[in-house]
Amino acid sequence: MLLLAIPAIWPYGYYTLLRWVVTATAIFLVWITYNLKKTFWLVLMGLVAVLFNPLIPIYLDKETWVIIDFIVAILFLVSIFKIKSKD
């Protein structure tokens, strides 16, 4: 969803849904990283959750959101491989 938000002009509802999905995913990863005691990822995903928070939104211009969307998409992709239990 983050990568789809970069090149296209979507209705406002898409970006609202995107905020909810990204925030929920980041909060889930906060919970996972807290249990795994991975402080770096905990803080990073906490910041993502705050940035994309749909209840108290942070308004930025489109160019800034394009950069943020790309970076967060990469972070989520990297987190798949980096946030693992040692068991």
DSSP file (Angstrom, degrees, kcal/mol; ACC not computed):
  #  RESIDUE AA STRUCTURE BP1 BP2  ACC     N-H-->O    O-->H-N    N-H-->O    O-->H-N    TCO  KAPPA ALPHA  PHI   PSI    X-CA   Y-CA   Z-CA
    1    1 A M     >        0   0    0      0, 0.0     4,-1.4     0, 0.0    17,-0.1   0.000 360.0 360.0 360.0 -37.7    0.0    0.0    0.0
    2    2 A L  H  >  +     0   0    0      1,-0.2     4,-0.5     2,-0.2     3,-0.2   0.918 360.0  46.0 -64.4 -42.2    2.9    2.4    0.8
    3    3 A L  H >4 S+     0   0    0      1,-0.2     3,-0.8     2,-0.2    -1,-0.2   0.848 109.9  54.5 -70.8 -32.7    4.5    1.8   -2.6
    4    4 A L  H 3> S+     0   0    0      1,-0.2     4,-0.9     2,-0.2    -1,-0.2   0.788 101.9  59.7 -68.0 -26.9    1.1    2.2   -4.4
    5    5 A A  H 3< S+     0   0    0     -4,-1.4    -1,-0.2    -3,-0.2    -2,-0.2   0.674  94.0  69.7 -74.1 -16.8    0.7    5.6   -2.6
    6    6 A I  T << S+     0   0    0     -3,-0.8    -2,-0.2    -4,-0.5    -1,-0.2   0.979 107.6  22.5 -71.8 -57.9    3.8    7.0   -4.2
    7    7 A P  T  4 S+     0   0    0      0, 0.0     2,-0.2     0, 0.0    -1,-0.1   0.743 110.7  72.7 -87.2 -19.1    3.1    7.4   -7.9
    8    8 A A  S  < S-     0   0    0     -4,-0.9     2,-0.7     1,-0.0     0, 0.0  -0.557  70.8-129.9-103.1 157.7   -0.7    7.6   -8.0
    9    9 A I        +     0   0    0     -2,-0.2    -3,-0.1     0, 0.0    -4,-0.0  -0.921  39.0 179.9-100.1 110.5   -3.3   10.2   -7.1
   10   10 A W        -     0   0    0     -2,-0.7     5,-0.1    -5,-0.2    -5,-0.0  -0.670  35.0 -88.3-107.6 161.5   -5.8    8.2   -5.0
   11   11 A P    >>  -     0   0    0      0, 0.0     3,-1.4     0, 0.0     4,-0.9  -0.310  44.7-106.3 -62.9 157.4   -9.0    9.4   -3.3
   12   12 A Y  H 3> S+     0   0    0      1,-0.3     4,-1.8     2,-0.2     3,-0.3   0.825 117.9  66.1 -56.2 -33.7   -8.5   10.8    0.2
   13   13 A G  H 3> S+     0   0    0      1,-0.2     4,-2.6     2,-0.2    -1,-0.3   0.819  94.4  58.4 -60.1 -32.5  -10.0    7.6    1.6
   14   14 A Y  H <> S+     0   0    0     -3,-1.4     4,-2.6     1,-0.2    -1,-0.2   0.923 107.0  46.6 -62.9 -43.9   -7.1    5.5    0.4
   15   15 A Y  H  X S+     0   0    0     -4,-0.9     4,-2.0    -3,-0.3    -1,-0.2   0.836 111.0  52.3 -70.4 -31.8   -4.7    7.6    2.4
   16   16 A T  H  X S+     0   0    0     -4,-1.8     4,-1.9     2,-0.2    -2,-0.2   0.937 111.8  45.9 -66.0 -46.4   -6.9    7.4    5.5
   17   17 A L  H  X S+     0   0    0     -4,-2.6     4,-2.7     1,-0.2    -2,-0.2   0.900 110.0  55.5 -60.8 -40.8   -7.0    3.6    5.1
   18   18 A L  H  X S+     0   0    0     -4,-2.6     4,-2.8     1,-0.2     5,-0.3   0.906 105.5  51.7 -58.8 -43.5   -3.2    3.6    4.5
   19   19 A R  H  X S+     0   0    0     -4,-2.0     4,-2.5     1,-0.2     5,-0.2   0.928 111.5  47.0 -59.6 -45.6   -2.7    5.5    7.8
   20   20 A W  H  X S+     0   0    0     -4,-1.9     4,-2.6     2,-0.2    -2,-0.2   0.926 114.8  45.8 -62.9 -45.1   -4.8    2.9    9.7
   21   21 A V  H  X S+     0   0    0     -4,-2.7     4,-2.5     2,-0.2     5,-0.2   0.932 115.5  45.1 -66.1 -46.4   -3.0   -0.1    8.1
   22   22 A V  H  X S+     0   0    0     -4,-2.8     4,-2.7    -5,-0.2    -1,-0.2   0.915 114.7  48.7 -65.0 -42.7    0.5    1.3    8.6
   23   23 A T  H  X S+     0   0    0     -4,-2.5     4,-2.6    -5,-0.3     5,-0.2   0.930 112.6  47.6 -63.1 -45.1   -0.3    2.3   12.2
   24   24 A A  H  X S+     0   0    0     -4,-2.6     4,-2.3    -5,-0.2    -2,-0.2   0.910 113.9  47.8 -62.6 -42.0   -1.8   -1.1   13.0
   25   25 A T  H  X S+     0   0    0     -4,-2.5     4,-2.4    -5,-0.2    -2,-0.2   0.919 112.5  48.7 -64.5 -43.8    1.2   -2.9   11.5
   26   26 A A  H  X S+     0   0    0     -4,-2.7     4,-2.1     2,-0.2    -2,-0.2   0.902 111.1  49.7 -64.5 -40.6    3.7   -0.7   13.3
   27   27 A I  H  X S+     0   0    0     -4,-2.6     4,-2.2     2,-0.2    -1,-0.2   0.904 109.9  51.5 -65.0 -40.3    1.9   -1.2   16.6
   28   28 A F  H  X S+     0   0    0     -4,-2.3     4,-2.3     1,-0.2    -2,-0.2   0.921 111.1  47.8 -59.9 -43.6    2.0   -5.0   16.0
   29   29 A L  H  X S+     0   0    0     -4,-2.4     4,-3.0     2,-0.2     5,-0.2   0.824 107.1  56.8 -69.4 -30.4    5.7   -4.8   15.3
   30   30 A V  H  X S+     0   0    0     -4,-2.1     4,-2.2     2,-0.2    -1,-0.2   0.934 108.9  46.9 -61.1 -45.7    6.2   -2.7   18.5
   31   31 A W  H  X S+     0   0    0     -4,-2.2     4,-2.0     2,-0.2    -2,-0.2   0.925 114.3  46.9 -62.0 -45.7    4.6   -5.5   20.5
   32   32 A I  H  X S+     0   0    0     -4,-2.3     4,-1.8     1,-0.2    -2,-0.2   0.944 114.4  46.2 -61.8 -49.1    6.7   -8.1   18.7
   33   33 A T  H  X>S+     0   0    0     -4,-3.0     5,-2.6     1,-0.2     4,-0.6   0.821 109.2  55.7 -68.8 -29.7   10.0   -6.2   19.2
   34   34 A Y  H ><5S+     0   0    0     -4,-2.2     3,-0.8    -5,-0.2    -1,-0.2   0.937 109.5  46.3 -63.7 -45.7    9.1   -5.5   22.8
   35   35 A N  H 3<5S+     0   0    0     -4,-2.0    -2,-0.2     1,-0.2    -1,-0.2   0.820 115.8  45.7 -65.8 -30.9    8.8   -9.2   23.5
   36   36 A L  H 3<5S-     0   0    0     -4,-1.8    -1,-0.2    -5,-0.2    -2,-0.2   0.479 109.2-126.1 -89.4  -3.2   12.0   -9.9   21.6
   37   37 A K  T <<5 +     0   0    0     -3,-0.8     2,-0.9    -4,-0.6    -3,-0.2   0.900  55.7 151.5  58.4  44.6   13.8   -7.0   23.4
   38   38 A K     >< +     0   0    0     -5,-2.6     4,-2.2     1,-0.2    -1,-0.2  -0.783  19.1 179.9-105.6  86.5   14.9   -5.4   20.1
   39   39 A T  H  > S+     0   0    0     -2,-0.9     4,-2.6     1,-0.2     5,-0.3   0.855  73.6  55.9 -61.0 -42.3   15.1   -1.8   21.3
   40   40 A F  H  > S+     0   0    0      1,-0.2     4,-2.3     2,-0.2    -1,-0.2   0.942 113.4  40.5 -57.5 -49.9   16.2   -0.2   18.0
   41   41 A W  H  > S+     0   0    0      2,-0.2     4,-2.7     1,-0.2     5,-0.3   0.836 111.7  58.1 -69.8 -32.6   13.2   -1.7   16.1
   42   42 A L  H  X S+     0   0    0     -4,-2.2     4,-1.9     2,-0.2    -2,-0.2   0.946 111.1  41.2 -59.7 -49.5   10.9   -0.9   19.0
   43   43 A V  H  X S+     0   0    0     -4,-2.6     4,-2.2     2,-0.2    -2,-0.2   0.915 115.2  51.5 -65.9 -43.7   11.7    2.8   18.8
   44   44 A L  H  X S+     0   0    0     -4,-2.3     4,-1.9    -5,-0.3    -2,-0.2   0.928 113.1  43.3 -60.9 -47.6   11.7    2.8   15.0
   45   45 A M  H  X S+     0   0    0     -4,-2.7     4,-2.3     1,-0.2    -1,-0.2   0.820 110.7  56.9 -71.2 -29.8    8.2    1.2   14.7
   46   46 A G  H  X S+     0   0    0     -4,-1.9     4,-2.0    -5,-0.3    -1,-0.2   0.906 107.4  48.5 -63.5 -41.5    6.9    3.4   17.5
   47   47 A L  H  X S+     0   0    0     -4,-2.2     4,-2.6     2,-0.2    -2,-0.2   0.889 110.2  51.3 -65.1 -39.7    8.0    6.5   15.5
   48   48 A V  H  X S+     0   0    0     -4,-1.9     4,-2.4     2,-0.2    -2,-0.2   0.920 109.1  51.2 -62.3 -43.4    6.3    5.0   12.4
   49   49 A A  H  X S+     0   0    0     -4,-2.3     4,-0.5     1,-0.2    -2,-0.2   0.899 112.6  45.7 -62.1 -40.9    3.1    4.5   14.4
   50   50 A V  H >< S+     0   0    0     -4,-2.0     3,-0.7     2,-0.2    -2,-0.2   0.919 112.6  50.6 -67.8 -43.3    3.1    8.1   15.7
   51   51 A L  H 3< S+     0   0    0     -4,-2.6     7,-0.6     1,-0.2    -2,-0.2   0.882 118.3  36.8 -63.2 -40.2    3.9    9.5   12.2
   52   52 A F  H 3< S+     0   0    0     -4,-2.4   -29,-0.3    -5,-0.2    -1,-0.2   0.390  82.1 142.2 -94.8   2.9    1.0    7.6   10.5
   53   53 A N    <<  -     0   0    0     -3,-0.7     5,-0.2    -4,-0.5   -33,-0.1  -0.207  36.7-161.7 -49.0 118.4   -1.4    7.9   13.5
   54   54 A P  S    S+     0   0    0      0, 0.0    -1,-0.2     0, 0.0   -34,-0.1   0.686  83.4  60.5 -80.6 -16.5   -4.9    8.5   11.9
   55   55 A L  S    S+     0   0    0      1,-0.3    -2,-0.1   -35,-0.0   -35,-0.0   0.881 122.5  18.9 -79.0 -38.4   -6.4    9.8   15.1
   56   56 A I  S    S-     0   0    0     -6,-0.1    -1,-0.3     2,-0.0    -3,-0.2  -0.710  95.0-159.4-127.5  78.5   -4.1   12.8   15.5
   57   57 A P        -     0   0    0      0, 0.0     2,-0.6     0, 0.0    -5,-0.1  -0.210  13.7-137.5 -68.3 148.5   -2.7   13.1   11.9
   58   58 A I        -     0   0    0     -7,-0.6     2,-0.6    -5,-0.2    -2,-0.0  -0.923  21.5-145.5-100.2 122.6    0.5   14.8   11.0
   59   59 A Y        +     0   0    0     -2,-0.6     2,-0.3     0, 0.0     0, 0.0  -0.815  28.9 159.5 -97.6 122.6   -0.1   16.9    7.8
   60   60 A L        -     0   0    0     -2,-0.6     2,-0.0     1,-0.0    -2,-0.0  -0.865  43.4 -89.8-130.8 165.4    2.9   17.1    5.4
   61   61 A D     >  -     0   0    0     -2,-0.3     4,-2.1     1,-0.1     3,-0.4  -0.325  41.1-105.0 -76.1 165.0    3.1   18.0    1.7
   62   62 A K  H  > S+     0   0    0      1,-0.2     4,-2.1     2,-0.2     5,-0.2   0.863 118.0  55.1 -58.5 -41.1    2.8   15.3   -1.0
   63   63 A E  H  > S+     0   0    0      1,-0.2     4,-1.4     2,-0.2    -1,-0.2   0.884 109.1  47.7 -63.4 -38.1    6.5   15.4   -1.8
   64   64 A T  H  > S+     0   0    0     -3,-0.4     4,-2.4     1,-0.2    -1,-0.2   0.913 110.6  51.4 -68.4 -42.7    7.5   14.7    1.9
   65   65 A W  H  X S+     0   0    0     -4,-2.1     4,-3.3     1,-0.2     5,-0.2   0.844 104.3  58.3 -64.3 -33.1    4.9   11.8    2.1
   66   66 A V  H  X S+     0   0    0     -4,-2.1     4,-2.0     2,-0.2    -1,-0.2   0.935 109.9  43.4 -60.6 -45.5    6.4   10.2   -1.0
   67   67 A I  H  X S+     0   0    0     -4,-1.4     4,-2.4     2,-0.2    -2,-0.2   0.930 116.1  47.2 -65.3 -45.9    9.8   10.1    0.6
   68   68 A I  H  X S+     0   0    0     -4,-2.4     4,-2.9     1,-0.2     5,-0.3   0.921 110.6  52.3 -63.2 -44.6    8.4    8.9    4.0
   69   69 A D  H  X S+     0   0    0     -4,-3.3     4,-2.2     1,-0.2    -1,-0.2   0.910 111.5  46.9 -58.5 -43.1    6.2    6.2    2.3
   70   70 A F  H  X S+     0   0    0     -4,-2.0     4,-2.1    -5,-0.2    -1,-0.2   0.932 113.7  47.1 -65.1 -46.0    9.2    4.8    0.4
   71   71 A I  H  X S+     0   0    0     -4,-2.4     4,-2.5     1,-0.2    -2,-0.2   0.920 113.8  47.3 -62.7 -44.8   11.4    4.8    3.5
   72   72 A V  H  X S+     0   0    0     -4,-2.9     4,-2.7     2,-0.2    -1,-0.2   0.873 109.1  54.4 -67.6 -36.5    8.7    3.1    5.6
   73   73 A A  H  X S+     0   0    0     -4,-2.2     4,-2.1    -5,-0.3    -1,-0.2   0.920 110.8  46.4 -60.5 -43.0    8.0    0.5    2.9
   74   74 A I  H  X S+     0   0    0     -4,-2.1     4,-2.9     2,-0.2     5,-0.2   0.907 110.9  52.9 -65.2 -42.0   11.7   -0.4    2.9
   75   75 A L  H  X S+     0   0    0     -4,-2.5     4,-2.6     1,-0.2    -2,-0.2   0.924 109.6  48.1 -59.6 -44.8   11.7   -0.5    6.8
   76   76 A F  H  X S+     0   0    0     -4,-2.7     4,-1.1     2,-0.2    -1,-0.2   0.903 112.7  49.2 -63.1 -40.0    8.8   -2.9    6.8
   77   77 A L  H >X S+     0   0    0     -4,-2.1     4,-0.6    -5,-0.2     3,-0.6   0.936 113.3  45.4 -64.3 -46.3   10.5   -5.1    4.1
   78   78 A V  H >X S+     0   0    0     -4,-2.9     4,-2.0     1,-0.2     3,-1.1   0.870 105.5  62.4 -64.3 -37.0   13.8   -5.1    6.1
   79   79 A S  H 3X S+     0   0    0     -4,-2.6     4,-2.3     1,-0.3    -1,-0.2   0.800  91.5  66.4 -62.1 -28.0   11.9   -5.9    9.3
   80   80 A I  H << S+     0   0    0     -4,-1.1    -1,-0.3    -3,-0.6    -2,-0.2   0.883 113.3  31.5 -57.6 -37.8   10.7   -9.1    7.8
   81   81 A F  H << S+     0   0    0     -3,-1.1    -2,-0.2    -4,-0.6    -1,-0.2   0.739 124.0  44.5 -93.4 -25.9   14.3  -10.4    7.8
   82   82 A K  H  < S+     0   0    0     -4,-2.0     2,-1.3     1,-0.2    -3,-0.2   0.784  96.6  70.9 -93.9 -29.3   15.7   -8.6   10.9
   83   83 A I  S  < S+     0   0    0     -4,-2.3     2,-0.3    -5,-0.2    -1,-0.2  -0.706  70.5 133.0 -94.5  91.6   12.9   -9.0   13.5
   84   84 A K        -     0   0    0     -2,-1.3     2,-0.2    -3,-0.1    -3,-0.0  -0.976  57.3-113.4-137.8 149.6   13.2  -12.7   14.3
   85   85 A S        -     0   0    0     -2,-0.3   -49,-0.0     1,-0.1    -2,-0.0  -0.566  22.2-133.1 -76.3 146.9   13.3  -14.7   17.4
   86   86 A K              0   0    0      1,-0.2    -1,-0.1    -2,-0.2   -50,-0.0   0.572 360.0 360.0 -78.1  -7.2   16.6  -16.5   18.1
   87   87 A D              0   0    0      0, 0.0    -1,-0.2     0, 0.0    -2,-0.0   0.467 360.0 360.0 -77.8 360.0   14.7  -19.7   18.8
